[in-house]
């Protein structure tokens, strides 16, 4: 039996599984119900800004490419926070400016 990819930590899941084995409970149903609850999505809130990793995924490039674009001045990030965040409008501007 494998641990579910959900909010239960690995240690908690192992303790629950071991307890279930001792008490004869069916852990498969619990695991499936937990996963089903996790997959329920709430209404999407439009993103205003992306982290460097998220921007890389959105553009389909590597994290290093985003870093280089920021260093060259082709992308601009917000300096208001401790980590660099790239506004969604900046990503759109970058794509419009670099398309032929």
ZIHUBEL-V136566 format. One record per helix or strand of 2 or more residues. SS is the DSSP state (~ for helix, > for strand). FROM is the first residue (numbers start at 1). LEN is the number of residues. Records with the same first field share a line. If there is no record, write none. Layout:
SS = FROM-LEN ; FROM-LEN
//
This chain:
~ = 10-14 ; 27-12 ; 52-8 ; 63-10 ; 88-11
> = 49-3 ; 85-3
//
